């Protein structure tokens, strides 16, 4: 249990030092000149009665130069002897625990607001959780965006520590080679003592620690262990460091169809920022789930679909504005169609070659697929203009018609493919 020092003296203006009365001295017994006995607490409870009186340790002791006098000044009570003033009613003061008193010191320690990533999705001196499903390229996205910030001089490569706990020997070698020229330090052995040591030796400032992945250092389902880990990491960020925890999402999606962070709620609740990563083919999206003043809410990247880590990193390009939104929406629809082929085919079949009235269409699809009515309508709305269109019928009804897909010229497609195929080295 901490023994907090929360008492502070108010100096008495008599050119002598003022100190706190010893702890527990309120029950000390003293004697007035008339021989009456009282405690220090009695004096504090009724100071005006005893103001100016002399007290002694023993009854009948005459007043001398060594006697103590009760002095009341500005509602504060003192016992004054020839050497010092004992303050009996200290004020409540948290000292250095009060961060307001240390505002300049803290601001100097943290420095100006800057970002770990070039896309400004992660702020320095914060604890950020980045999560997504397997294969969403969350690690590659972090490495690309951090290295981009290193190249632009926003952060120093030697300040970045990449804790790679999730790679094979081949992956370690590949990433080590890719990071060789950046100055980034990569390690594959780690425990929380490293963070604790950096914090307490004053080495945390400007350091950026990326831990890949969190499940390698703590059981995400262990509430006590997660809370303790987050406390240590928060102390590191309060000392000027930055932490990025890369985590997995659950196998099952949330009610809105989005990935759900794996583990107990403390992992999300105790983080300063939480970034969700999703990938739809060649489009990667970073979405901040906590509203923060200094981060971008959404960042969209286009990359290539490849198994080569080097090619993947070299192909990254951040998109913005209408270009980003159009491509993102398009890829979401394409992935949905591919992953829900049975449902999409059912709707197309029920619409038929001519048109189909919405109410009848929804009922037939529900009967065929077993989905609820709202789910079917959501799909109709999502792919409207992509696979089918809506026209108005009589009495304001909505009719669905399939959008005619252009016939594929197979011969032309093969010809184009042959033209694009690179010539063999020996030709």
C-alpha positions as CSV (number, residue, x, y, z in Angstrom):
1,X,0.0,0.0,0.0
2,X,1.4,3.4,-1.0
3,X,2.1,5.9,1.8
4,X,1.2,9.1,-0.1
5,X,2.8,12.4,1.0
6,X,-0.2,14.6,0.5
7,X,0.5,17.3,3.2
8,X,2.2,20.6,2.5
9,X,3.1,23.4,4.8
10,X,2.0,27.0,4.6
11,X,5.0,29.0,5.8
12,X,4.5,31.3,8.8
13,X,6.0,34.8,8.1
14,X,8.3,35.1,11.1
15,X,11.7,34.5,9.4
16,X,11.9,31.0,10.8
17,X,11.5,27.7,8.9
18,X,8.1,26.1,8.9
19,X,7.8,22.3,9.0
20,X,5.0,19.8,9.2
21,X,4.1,18.5,12.7
22,X,5.1,14.8,12.9
23,X,2.6,12.3,11.6
24,X,0.3,11.1,14.4
25,X,1.2,14.0,16.7
26,X,-2.5,15.2,16.9
27,X,-3.0,12.9,20.0
28,X,0.1,14.3,21.8
29,X,-0.8,15.8,25.2
30,X,0.4,19.2,26.3
31,X,-0.3,21.5,29.3
32,X,-1.3,25.2,29.5
33,X,0.0,27.6,32.1
34,X,-3.1,27.1,34.2
35,X,-2.3,23.4,34.4
36,X,-5.1,22.2,32.2
37,X,-4.3,19.3,29.9
38,X,-5.3,19.0,26.2
39,X,-4.2,17.4,23.0
40,X,-2.8,18.9,19.8
41,X,-6.1,17.9,18.2
42,X,-8.0,20.0,20.8
43,X,-6.0,23.0,19.8
44,X,-6.7,22.4,16.1
45,X,-10.4,22.0,16.7
46,X,-10.7,25.3,18.7
47,X,-7.8,27.5,17.6
48,X,-9.3,30.9,18.5
49,X,-9.5,29.8,22.2
50,X,-5.9,29.0,22.4
51,X,-4.3,31.6,20.1
52,X,-1.3,33.1,21.8
53,X,-1.2,30.6,24.7
54,X,2.0,28.8,25.7
55,X,2.2,25.0,26.1
56,X,4.6,22.7,27.9
57,X,5.3,19.0,28.0
58,X,4.8,18.9,31.8
59,X,2.2,20.6,34.0
60,X,3.5,23.6,36.1
61,X,6.5,24.3,33.8
62,X,7.2,28.0,33.7
63,X,7.4,29.9,30.4
64,X,10.9,30.2,29.1
65,X,12.7,30.9,25.8
66,X,12.3,27.2,25.0
67,X,8.5,27.3,25.5
68,X,6.2,26.7,22.5
69,X,3.4,29.2,21.7
70,X,0.2,28.6,19.8
71,X,-0.1,31.0,16.8
72,X,-3.1,31.3,14.5
73,X,-2.5,33.0,11.1
74,X,-5.0,33.0,8.2
75,X,-6.9,30.0,9.5
76,X,-3.7,28.0,10.0
77,X,-2.5,26.8,13.4
78,X,1.2,26.6,14.4
79,X,3.3,25.7,17.5
80,X,6.2,28.1,17.5
81,X,9.4,27.6,19.4
82,X,12.7,29.4,19.2
83,X,14.0,27.4,16.2
84,X,11.0,26.6,14.0
85,X,7.3,26.7,13.3
86,X,5.4,23.4,13.5
87,X,2.4,23.6,11.1
88,X,-0.5,21.8,12.7
89,X,-3.0,22.3,9.9
90,X,-1.2,21.5,6.6
91,X,-2.9,21.9,3.3
92,X,-3.8,19.0,1.0
93,X,-1.3,18.8,-1.8
94,X,-0.5,15.9,-4.2
95,X,3.0,17.3,-5.0
96,X,4.5,15.7,-8.1
97,X,1.5,13.4,-8.4
98,X,-0.3,16.5,-9.7
99,X,0.5,16.6,-13.4
100,X,-0.8,20.1,-13.7
101,X,2.2,21.3,-11.7
102,X,4.4,19.5,-14.2
103,X,2.8,20.7,-17.4
104,X,5.9,22.3,-18.9
105,X,8.0,19.2,-18.0
106,X,5.5,16.8,-19.6
107,X,5.2,18.9,-22.7
108,X,8.9,19.1,-23.1
109,X,9.2,15.3,-22.6
110,X,6.6,14.6,-25.3
111,X,7.4,17.2,-27.8
112,X,5.2,18.4,-30.7
113,X,2.5,16.2,-32.0
114,X,3.8,13.9,-34.8
115,X,2.9,10.5,-36.2
116,X,4.4,7.1,-36.3
117,X,2.9,6.4,-39.8
118,X,2.9,8.5,-42.9
119,X,-0.8,8.1,-43.3
120,X,-1.2,9.8,-39.8
121,X,-3.2,6.9,-38.5
122,X,-1.0,6.4,-35.4
123,X,0.2,9.3,-33.1
124,X,3.5,9.2,-31.3
125,X,3.5,8.8,-27.5
126,X,0.3,6.7,-27.7
127,X,-0.6,3.0,-27.3
128,X,-2.2,1.8,-30.4
129,X,-3.8,-1.6,-31.3
130,X,-3.8,-2.5,-34.9
131,X,-5.9,-5.6,-35.8
132,X,-7.4,-7.5,-38.6
133,X,-8.0,-11.0,-40.0
134,X,-5.2,-13.3,-41.1
135,X,-4.0,-12.2,-44.6
136,X,-5.2,-8.6,-44.3
137,X,-1.6,-7.4,-44.6
138,X,-1.7,-5.5,-41.3
139,X,2.1,-6.1,-40.7
140,X,3.1,-5.1,-44.2
141,X,1.0,-2.0,-44.0
142,X,2.6,-0.9,-40.8
143,X,6.1,-1.6,-42.1
144,X,5.4,0.3,-45.3
145,X,3.9,3.3,-43.6
146,X,6.6,3.5,-40.9
147,X,9.4,3.2,-43.3
148,X,7.8,5.9,-45.5
149,X,8.0,8.2,-42.4
150,X,11.6,7.3,-41.9
151,X,12.4,8.1,-45.5
152,X,10.8,11.5,-45.2
153,X,12.7,12.3,-42.0
154,X,9.7,12.4,-39.6
155,X,11.1,9.6,-37.5
156,X,14.5,8.0,-37.2
157,X,15.0,4.4,-38.2
158,X,17.1,3.7,-35.1
159,X,14.2,4.7,-32.9
160,X,12.0,1.9,-34.2
161,X,12.1,-1.5,-32.6
162,X,10.2,-4.2,-34.5
163,X,9.4,-7.2,-32.3
164,X,8.9,-9.9,-34.8
165,X,7.4,-12.9,-33.0
166,X,5.2,-14.2,-35.7
167,X,7.5,-15.1,-38.5
168,X,9.3,-18.2,-39.8
169,X,13.0,-18.3,-40.2
170,X,12.5,-17.5,-43.9
171,X,10.2,-14.6,-43.0
172,X,12.7,-13.2,-40.5
173,X,15.5,-13.3,-43.0
174,X,13.4,-11.6,-45.7
175,X,12.3,-8.8,-43.4
176,X,15.8,-8.3,-42.0
177,X,17.1,-7.8,-45.6
178,X,14.2,-5.4,-46.4
179,X,14.8,-3.3,-43.3
180,X,18.6,-3.4,-43.6
181,X,18.9,0.1,-45.0
182,X,16.3,1.8,-42.8
183,X,18.0,1.6,-39.5
184,X,15.1,-0.2,-37.9
185,X,16.1,-2.7,-35.2
186,X,14.3,-6.1,-35.4
187,X,14.3,-8.6,-32.6
188,X,12.6,-12.1,-32.2
189,X,13.0,-12.4,-28.4
190,X,11.0,-10.2,-26.1
191,X,9.6,-9.8,-22.6
192,X,8.0,-6.9,-20.8
193,X,11.3,-6.3,-18.8
194,X,12.6,-4.5,-21.9
195,X,9.8,-2.0,-21.8
196,X,10.1,-1.6,-18.0
197,X,13.9,-1.0,-18.2
198,X,13.6,1.6,-21.0
199,X,10.9,3.4,-19.1
200,X,12.8,3.6,-15.8
201,X,16.2,4.4,-17.3
202,X,14.8,7.4,-19.2
203,X,15.3,5.7,-22.6
204,X,11.7,5.7,-23.8
205,X,11.4,9.1,-25.4
206,X,11.0,8.9,-29.2
207,X,11.3,5.2,-29.2
208,X,8.6,3.3,-31.3
209,X,8.0,-0.4,-30.4
210,X,6.0,-2.5,-32.8
211,X,5.0,-5.8,-31.3
212,X,3.9,-8.5,-33.8
213,X,1.7,-10.1,-32.5
214,X,0.2,-9.4,-29.1
215,X,-0.8,-13.1,-28.6
216,X,2.9,-14.0,-28.5
217,X,3.5,-12.0,-25.3
218,X,0.1,-12.4,-23.4
219,X,-3.0,-14.6,-23.5
220,X,-5.6,-12.1,-25.0
221,X,-8.3,-13.9,-23.0
222,X,-6.5,-13.4,-19.7
223,X,-8.1,-10.2,-18.3
224,X,-5.6,-9.8,-15.4
225,X,-2.5,-10.4,-17.7
226,X,-3.8,-8.1,-20.4
227,X,-4.5,-5.3,-17.8
228,X,-1.0,-5.6,-16.4
229,X,0.6,-5.5,-19.8
230,X,-1.4,-2.4,-20.8
231,X,-0.4,-0.7,-17.6
232,X,3.4,-1.2,-18.3
233,X,3.0,-0.1,-21.9
234,X,1.0,3.0,-20.9
235,X,3.9,3.9,-18.5
236,X,6.2,3.6,-21.5
237,X,4.1,6.0,-23.6
238,X,3.8,8.5,-20.7
239,X,7.6,8.6,-20.7
240,X,7.6,9.6,-24.4
241,X,7.6,6.3,-26.2
242,X,5.1,4.8,-28.7
243,X,3.7,1.3,-28.9
244,X,2.0,-0.4,-31.7
245,X,0.4,-3.8,-30.8
246,X,-0.5,-5.9,-33.9
247,X,-3.4,-8.3,-33.0
248,X,-5.7,-10.7,-34.7
249,X,-9.4,-10.5,-35.1
250,X,-11.9,-13.3,-34.1
251,X,-12.8,-15.9,-36.6
252,X,-16.5,-14.7,-36.4
253,X,-17.5,-11.3,-37.6
254,X,-19.5,-8.8,-35.6
255,X,-23.2,-8.1,-36.1
256,X,-22.3,-5.5,-38.7
257,X,-20.1,-7.9,-40.6
258,X,-16.9,-6.2,-39.5
259,X,-13.9,-7.9,-37.9
260,X,-13.9,-8.1,-34.0
261,X,-10.7,-7.7,-32.0
262,X,-9.6,-10.9,-30.4
263,X,-9.3,-11.0,-26.6
264,X,-10.8,-9.3,-23.5
265,X,-12.2,-5.8,-23.6
266,X,-9.2,-4.3,-21.8
267,X,-7.1,-4.6,-24.9
268,X,-9.4,-2.2,-26.7
269,X,-10.5,-0.1,-23.8
270,X,-7.1,0.6,-22.4
271,X,-5.6,1.5,-25.8
272,X,-5.4,5.2,-26.9
273,X,-6.2,4.2,-30.4
274,X,-7.6,1.1,-32.2
275,X,-7.1,0.6,-35.9
276,X,-9.0,-2.0,-37.9
277,X,-7.4,-3.4,-41.0
278,X,-9.4,-5.0,-43.8
279,X,-8.3,-6.2,-47.2
280,X,-10.4,-6.6,-50.3
281,X,-8.2,-8.0,-53.0
282,X,-5.7,-5.2,-53.8
283,X,-7.3,-2.6,-51.5
284,X,-6.3,-2.3,-47.8
285,X,-8.3,-0.1,-45.5
286,X,-7.2,1.3,-42.1
287,X,-10.1,2.6,-40.0
288,X,-9.7,4.2,-36.6
289,X,-12.3,3.0,-34.2
290,X,-11.7,5.6,-31.5
291,X,-12.4,9.2,-32.3
292,X,-9.2,11.1,-31.7
293,X,-8.1,14.6,-32.5
294,X,-4.7,13.9,-34.0
295,X,-5.3,10.8,-36.3
296,X,-6.9,10.3,-39.6
297,X,-10.1,8.3,-39.3
298,X,-9.6,6.4,-42.6
299,X,-6.7,5.5,-44.8
300,X,-7.0,3.5,-48.0
301,X,-4.1,1.8,-49.8
302,X,-3.8,0.1,-53.2
303,X,-1.3,-2.7,-53.6
304,X,-0.8,-5.8,-55.7
305,X,-1.9,-9.3,-55.0
306,X,1.3,-11.2,-54.5
307,X,3.0,-13.6,-52.2
308,X,6.3,-11.8,-52.4
309,X,6.8,-9.5,-49.4
310,X,9.2,-7.3,-51.3
311,X,6.8,-6.8,-54.3
312,X,3.9,-6.2,-51.9
313,X,5.8,-3.4,-50.0
314,X,7.0,-1.8,-53.3
315,X,3.5,-1.7,-54.7
316,X,1.9,0.2,-51.9
317,X,0.2,3.5,-52.9
318,X,-2.1,5.5,-50.6
319,X,-5.3,6.7,-52.2
320,X,-7.4,9.7,-51.4
321,X,-10.6,11.5,-52.3
322,X,-13.1,10.1,-54.9
323,X,-10.5,7.7,-56.3
324,X,-10.1,5.9,-53.0
325,X,-13.8,5.7,-52.3
326,X,-14.7,4.4,-55.7
327,X,-12.1,1.7,-55.7
328,X,-12.9,0.7,-52.1
329,X,-16.6,0.4,-52.9
330,X,-15.9,-1.5,-56.0
331,X,-13.6,-4.0,-54.3
332,X,-16.1,-4.5,-51.4
333,X,-18.8,-5.4,-53.9
334,X,-16.5,-7.8,-55.9
335,X,-15.5,-9.6,-52.7
336,X,-19.0,-9.8,-51.5
337,X,-20.2,-11.3,-54.8
338,X,-17.4,-13.9,-54.7
339,X,-18.0,-14.8,-51.1
340,X,-21.8,-15.0,-51.5
341,X,-22.1,-16.6,-54.9
342,X,-25.0,-18.8,-53.8
343,X,-27.1,-15.8,-52.6
344,X,-26.2,-13.6,-55.6
345,X,-27.1,-16.4,-58.0
346,X,-30.5,-16.9,-56.2
347,X,-31.4,-13.2,-56.6
348,X,-30.4,-13.1,-60.2
349,X,-32.4,-16.3,-60.9
350,X,-35.5,-14.9,-59.1
351,X,-35.3,-11.6,-61.0
352,X,-35.4,-13.5,-64.2
353,X,-35.0,-12.4,-67.8
354,X,-37.6,-9.6,-67.7
355,X,-38.2,-7.9,-64.3
356,X,-39.4,-8.7,-60.8
357,X,-41.4,-6.7,-58.3
358,X,-39.5,-6.1,-55.1
359,X,-42.0,-7.5,-52.6
360,X,-42.4,-10.8,-54.5
361,X,-38.6,-10.9,-55.2
362,X,-37.7,-10.6,-51.6
363,X,-40.2,-13.2,-50.5
364,X,-38.9,-15.7,-53.0
365,X,-35.3,-15.2,-52.1
366,X,-36.1,-15.5,-48.4
367,X,-37.8,-18.8,-49.2
368,X,-34.9,-20.0,-51.3
369,X,-32.0,-19.0,-49.0
370,X,-33.5,-18.9,-45.5
371,X,-32.1,-15.4,-44.9
372,X,-34.3,-12.8,-43.2
373,X,-36.0,-10.1,-45.1
374,X,-33.7,-7.3,-44.1
375,X,-30.6,-9.2,-45.1
376,X,-32.0,-9.8,-48.6
377,X,-32.9,-6.1,-49.0
378,X,-29.4,-5.0,-47.8
379,X,-27.9,-7.1,-50.6
380,X,-30.3,-5.7,-53.1
381,X,-29.3,-2.2,-52.1
382,X,-25.6,-3.0,-52.0
383,X,-25.4,-4.4,-55.6
384,X,-27.9,-2.0,-57.1
385,X,-26.3,-0.5,-60.2
386,X,-23.8,-3.4,-60.3
387,X,-25.8,-6.5,-61.1
388,X,-29.3,-5.1,-61.3
389,X,-31.2,-1.9,-61.6
390,X,-34.5,-0.5,-60.2
391,X,-37.3,0.9,-62.2
392,X,-40.6,2.3,-61.0
393,X,-43.8,0.3,-61.7
394,X,-47.4,1.1,-61.2
395,X,-48.5,2.5,-57.8
396,X,-44.9,3.5,-57.0
397,X,-43.7,-0.1,-56.8
398,X,-40.1,-1.0,-57.4
399,X,-39.1,-3.5,-60.1
400,X,-35.7,-5.1,-60.4
401,X,-34.1,-5.8,-63.8
402,X,-30.7,-7.5,-64.4
403,X,-28.1,-5.3,-65.9
404,X,-27.0,-6.8,-69.3
405,X,-23.4,-7.9,-69.0
406,X,-21.4,-7.4,-72.2
407,X,-20.5,-10.6,-74.0
408,X,-16.9,-11.7,-73.5
409,X,-14.9,-12.0,-76.7
410,X,-12.9,-15.0,-75.8
411,X,-10.7,-14.9,-78.8
412,X,-9.8,-11.2,-78.2
413,X,-9.2,-12.0,-74.5
414,X,-6.7,-14.8,-75.4
415,X,-5.0,-12.5,-77.9
416,X,-4.5,-9.8,-75.4
417,X,-3.2,-12.2,-72.9
418,X,-0.6,-13.5,-75.3
419,X,0.5,-10.0,-76.1
420,X,1.0,-9.2,-72.4
421,X,2.9,-12.4,-71.7
422,X,6.7,-11.7,-71.4
423,X,9.0,-13.4,-73.9
424,X,11.2,-16.2,-72.5
425,X,14.7,-15.2,-71.7
426,X,16.1,-17.4,-74.5
427,X,14.2,-15.7,-77.3
